[in-house]
Amino acid sequence: MNSLYRWNFAPVLDNLDVLWVGAIGTLRLFVICLVLGFGFGLVVGLGRHAKASWIHLPATAFVEFFRNTPVLVQILWFYYALPILLPFQISPLVAAALGISLNSAAFSAEIYRGGIESIDRGQAEAARALGMTAAQAMRRIVLPQALRRMLPALTNRGIEIFKMTTLASAVAYVELLQQGKLLASLNFNPIETYTVIAVVFFLCLFPLVQATYALERRLGRADA
Amino acid sequence: MHVWNFAPVWANADLLALGLLNTLKVTGAALAFGVPLGLVLALMRLSPRRLLAWPAGAVIEVFRTTPPLVQLFWFFFALPILIHVEMTPYVAAVLTFSIQSAAFFAEVFRGGIVSVERGQWEAARALGMAPPQVMRRVVLPQAVKRMIPAFLERAIELMKTTTLVAIVSYADLLFQTNEVAQKTFRPLEVFTVTALIYFTVIFAASQLVHGLERRLAASGEGMTR
């Protein structure tokens, strides 16, 4: 064994602007996937809850397919395979956003469905008896209560989405890890660079994870 | 209009089969190391001694809150320089996914152990068993039964995560797919077939888990997540 490795973070700190560009890319992808994933997930979740089979069968097929294939395969499919069917190219951002959003939609749909089904049937029936339409009962009575219970599961999904954004580097989308790769190969310092990247992700996500734990405890007490 | 042609995919079916085999190999190896390590981490984290509980908690939190791809890059590119060893993509993948899944398994174990009523623990102690005996004979057997569904679900997650090794050029199913796609100029067909292969394997596994979950629920054993 040679002498001990001497850590030197100076080259990483000198290139913070490069990492900053990556951080913006990570955030942009995260926000897009969060909004599209949770939004479309709600549609699919309500679809799975529907009685009409022409609605809930496709919704179920969608959920099962996207939950049971790896995200990276989905991203690469959108990047390499889909453009062949389309008359235009697909940018790395679009491919990554499609893959991660649809995957998250499938997972969050199950959270929404579980949340909706956890609300006592009597509530929806009472709302209907008061003259609300099914859609009104869902929006005014069931969803507000369900959302509260779903909050910890949804925050967890959000954390997963944040971690998944790193996969966009596989299609060369400019995000934090991609910029890290660039720096590591330019400065020959993978140790410091990847350590910094890991620390950045940890610092971003750890408070969120702790908040989720606290939320779980609080809801656990409130429901008890 | 694109004319679908799956013939080039079938012609390279052996390459994809090899990839699938390698995917299963990494998954199996990571499970073999990850599960025992997860149990150790869980027991350490539950220990009243801070010297044991803190490091275990740190490992669990770090590996649960950083992206697996960053971990893989660290183990593949950074660790070899730090400790002067040759790192192959396979070793890096098994190392990363073992520790990463151990962090998740540890939480499953912990949830299961904590879910066993305190009275059981106290009763066993009152009968004269030492703490390790109580854990081994009374708590763990009950906890493990409750953990099975959460456990298998984690194993399925692990298999999906192993696709990341393709990025460091280990010849798993996804990597082989990319190779075949480049060789045949048929990315649409090859990637579609691969998506279907993953779907078939993972869907079958999840159906088994759900069946088991229902049976365990019917036998009066709740589940923990």
Interface residues (C-beta under 8 A of the other chain):
Chain A: M1 N2 Y5 E64 F65 R67 N68 T69 P70 V71 L72 V73 Q74 L76 W77 Y80 A81 L82 I84 L85 I159 F162 K163 M164 T165 T166 L167 S169 A170 L177 G180 K181 A184 P190 I191 Y194 T195 I197 A198 F201 F202 L205 F206 V209
Chain B: H2 E61 V62 R64 T65 T66 P67 P68 L69 V70 Q71 F73 W74 F77 A78 I81 L82 H84 M159 K160 T161 T163 L164 A166 I167 L174 T177 N178 A181 P187 L188 V190 F191 T192 T194 A195 Y198 F199 I202 F203 S206
